[in-house]
Amino acid sequence: MEGSNCKLFKQVLRWQVISILDAFTELVIFGVAISVIWGIQMSASRKARVLMAFMPRLPYVVLLLMCGCVTIR
């Protein structure tokens, strides 16, 4: 019985690490987009439109982090 609990714990831990790395990667991609757009000479509205293409992924990051916090408890 203890072997199966240890196996389950390792699997949950593995998915938590994957989720955290996935959230971090999404934030890095958004940060790179901001840093690239910041230096380009174009109107603020066009910059905002480009950044909006990356914004739908941000709620995904929030959900990943919430799920990670729930499984830790």
Phi and psi restraints in degrees (value plus and minus 20) as a CYANA .aco file:
   2 GLU   PHI     -88.3   -48.3
   2 GLU   PSI     -51.7   -11.7
   3 GLY   PHI     -83.1   -43.1
   3 GLY   PSI     -58.3   -18.3
   4 SER   PHI     -91.1   -51.1
   4 SER   PSI     -55.1   -15.1
   5 ASN   PHI     -86.0   -46.0
   5 ASN   PSI     -60.8   -20.8
   6 CYS   PHI     -85.4   -45.4
   6 CYS   PSI     -60.1   -20.1
   7 LYS   PHI     -83.9   -43.9
   7 LYS   PSI     -63.0   -23.0
   8 LEU   PHI     -84.7   -44.7
   8 LEU   PSI     -62.3   -22.3
   9 PHE   PHI     -80.8   -40.8
   9 PHE   PSI     -63.9   -23.9
  10 LYS   PHI     -84.4   -44.4
  10 LYS   PSI     -57.1   -17.1
  11 GLN   PHI     -88.7   -48.7
  11 GLN   PSI     -62.6   -22.6
  12 VAL   PHI     -84.0   -44.0
  12 VAL   PSI     -63.7   -23.7
  13 LEU   PHI     -80.9   -40.9
  13 LEU   PSI     -61.7   -21.7
  14 ARG   PHI     -80.5   -40.5
  14 ARG   PSI     -64.3   -24.3
  15 TRP   PHI     -89.3   -49.3
  15 TRP   PSI     -52.0   -12.0
  16 GLN   PHI     -84.8   -44.8
  16 GLN   PSI     -64.1   -24.1
  17 VAL   PHI     -83.8   -43.8
  17 VAL   PSI     -62.7   -22.7
  18 ILE   PHI     -82.0   -42.0
  18 ILE   PSI     -62.7   -22.7
  19 SER   PHI     -84.4   -44.4
  19 SER   PSI     -62.0   -22.0
  20 ILE   PHI     -85.4   -45.4
  20 ILE   PSI     -62.7   -22.7
  21 LEU   PHI     -85.1   -45.1
  21 LEU   PSI     -57.0   -17.0
  22 ASP   PHI     -84.9   -44.9
  22 ASP   PSI     -64.3   -24.3
  23 ALA   PHI     -83.2   -43.2
  23 ALA   PSI     -62.9   -22.9
  24 PHE   PHI     -81.6   -41.6
  24 PHE   PSI     -62.6   -22.6
  25 THR   PHI     -82.4   -42.4
  25 THR   PSI     -62.3   -22.3
  26 GLU   PHI     -82.0   -42.0
  26 GLU   PSI     -61.9   -21.9
  27 LEU   PHI     -86.7   -46.7
  27 LEU   PSI     -56.6   -16.6
  28 VAL   PHI     -85.6   -45.6
  28 VAL   PSI     -62.5   -22.5
  29 ILE   PHI     -81.0   -41.0
  29 ILE   PSI     -63.2   -23.2
  30 PHE   PHI     -85.3   -45.3
  30 PHE   PSI     -60.2   -20.2
  31 GLY   PHI     -84.3   -44.3
  31 GLY   PSI     -59.6   -19.6
  32 VAL   PHI     -84.6   -44.6
  32 VAL   PSI     -61.1   -21.1
  33 ALA   PHI     -80.4   -40.4
  33 ALA   PSI     -63.1   -23.1
  34 ILE   PHI     -83.3   -43.3
  34 ILE   PSI     -64.2   -24.2
  35 SER   PHI     -87.5   -47.5
  35 SER   PSI     -53.8   -13.8
  36 VAL   PHI     -91.8   -51.8
  36 VAL   PSI     -64.0   -24.0
  37 ILE   PHI     -87.8   -47.8
  37 ILE   PSI     -54.6   -14.6
  38 TRP   PHI     -76.6   -36.6
  38 TRP   PSI     -59.5   -19.5
  39 GLY   PHI    -105.9   -65.9
  39 GLY   PSI     -27.9    12.1
  40 ILE   PHI    -103.4   -63.4
  40 ILE   PSI     118.9   158.9
  41 GLN   PHI    -107.9   -67.9
  41 GLN   PSI      78.3   118.3
  42 MET   PHI    -174.3  -134.3
  42 MET   PSI     147.8   187.8
  43 SER   PHI     -86.2   -46.2
  43 SER   PSI     135.8   175.8
  44 ALA   PHI     -83.6   -43.6
  44 ALA   PSI     -53.7   -13.7
  45 SER   PHI     -87.1   -47.1
  45 SER   PSI     -56.9   -16.9
  46 ARG   PHI     -89.5   -49.5
  46 ARG   PSI     -59.1   -19.1
  47 LYS   PHI     -80.8   -40.8
  47 LYS   PSI     -62.3   -22.3
  48 ALA   PHI     -82.7   -42.7
  48 ALA   PSI     -60.2   -20.2
  49 ARG   PHI     -82.9   -42.9
  49 ARG   PSI     -60.5   -20.5
  50 VAL   PHI     -85.4   -45.4
  50 VAL   PSI     -64.2   -24.2
  51 LEU   PHI     -85.9   -45.9
  51 LEU   PSI     -50.0   -10.0
  52 MET   PHI     -84.9   -44.9
  52 MET   PSI     -43.4    -3.4
  53 ALA   PHI     -87.5   -47.5
  53 ALA   PSI     -46.1    -6.1
  54 PHE   PHI    -115.1   -75.1
  54 PHE   PSI     -35.4     4.6
  55 MET   PHI     -87.7   -47.7
  55 MET   PSI     -51.0   -11.0
  56 PRO   PHI     -80.4   -40.4
  56 PRO   PSI     -37.3     2.7
  57 ARG   PHI    -102.1   -62.1
  57 ARG   PSI     -36.8     3.2
  58 LEU   PHI     -85.6   -45.6
  58 LEU   PSI     -60.7   -20.7
  59 PRO   PHI     -81.7   -41.7
  59 PRO   PSI     -50.1   -10.1
  60 TYR   PHI     -81.3   -41.3
  60 TYR   PSI     -60.4   -20.4
  61 VAL   PHI     -84.0   -44.0
  61 VAL   PSI     -63.6   -23.6
  62 VAL   PHI     -81.5   -41.5
  62 VAL   PSI     -64.5   -24.5
  63 LEU   PHI     -84.7   -44.7
  63 LEU   PSI     -59.4   -19.4
  64 LEU   PHI     -80.9   -40.9
  64 LEU   PSI     -65.6   -25.6
  65 LEU   PHI     -88.5   -48.5
  65 LEU   PSI     -57.3   -17.3
  66 MET   PHI     -84.9   -44.9
  66 MET   PSI     -62.5   -22.5
  67 CYS   PHI     -84.1   -44.1
  67 CYS   PSI     -60.0   -20.0
  68 GLY   PHI     -84.3   -44.3
  68 GLY   PSI     -59.0   -19.0
  69 CYS   PHI     -88.9   -48.9
  69 CYS   PSI     -55.7   -15.7
  70 VAL   PHI     -90.0   -50.0
  70 VAL   PSI     -61.4   -21.4
  71 THR   PHI     -93.7   -53.7
  71 THR   PSI     -41.8    -1.8
  72 ILE   PHI     -89.5   -49.5
  72 ILE   PSI     -56.5   -16.5
